[in-house]
Amino acid sequence: MGGQFRVLKAQRRFSLSESAFSINTKETLAIWCSVGAFIPYFQGVYLLVCTDNTTALSNIKEFGGITSELHDKIATDVWALAQ
């Protein structure tokens, strides 16, 4: 999983337990990791997340969803990073 901000890149492999997650949870986790990696650059600005996974993006925009407790927690953790 990974993300990019300008010329900076952040990436890592899914752990063994993470590799069993649903694709939507993996995509949400990737967004969370990317936002976390670049948070020092995002102070005082609006953040636009670009992803091809509409479920992950929708759950983050809605402060969580109903797909799974884990997915819901990761989505709300993205907002916690932004605070």
N, C-alpha and C positions, 0 to 999 in steps of 0.2 A: 504494500500500500504506500501511497505517497501523495505529495502535494507540491505545488510550486508557487512561489511569490517572487515576481520579477525574475531575477537570475538565480535566486536561492531555491534549493530543492531539499525536501525532507522525505525520507523513505525508510521503511523497515519491513521485515517479513512478519506475517501473521504467526503468532505462537501456535503450538499444536492445538490448544483448546480453542483459540480464536478461529482456526481453520474450519472448525465444525459449525460456526455461526452461519445463519442465513446470509444470502448475498446482500439483502437490505441492511442487516446489522453490520456486515463488513464494510459496506460503503459509508454508513454513518460513523463507524469507528475510524475510518480513514479521514473523514472530514474533521472529526474531533482531534485526531493526531496532528493533522496539518495546521489547524487553527492554533493548537497548543504550541507547535514548533515555531510559529511565526508571530505569536502574540505580542512580543516586544515592538513589532513594526505596526501594530494595529491600534495603538493607543489614541483615542480621540477621533477615530475615523469610522465611517460605515464600511462594512465588509460585505462583499459580494462573493458568494460561494457558487462556483460553477461545477455542476456534476450532471452526469447522464442518468442518475438514479432519482426519479421523481418521488419515490417513496421516502428515501432518506431525506431529501430536501423538504418535503412536505412535513414530515415528522419534526424536523428541526424548526421549521417556521411555526408550527403549531405547539411548540414547547413539549413535544412528545406525541405519542400515538397509542394505538391499542394493539399493535402487532405482537409485541412481547415486552415483558418487564425489562429485560436487558436492553433492548433497542430503545425503549422509552427512557431509561436511565442515561444512556449514551447521548441521546438527543438533548435531554435537559442539561447534561454536562457541557455541551457545546455552548449553551447560553451562559452557564456559570463561568466559563472561561472569558466570555465577553464582558462580564460585569466588572 
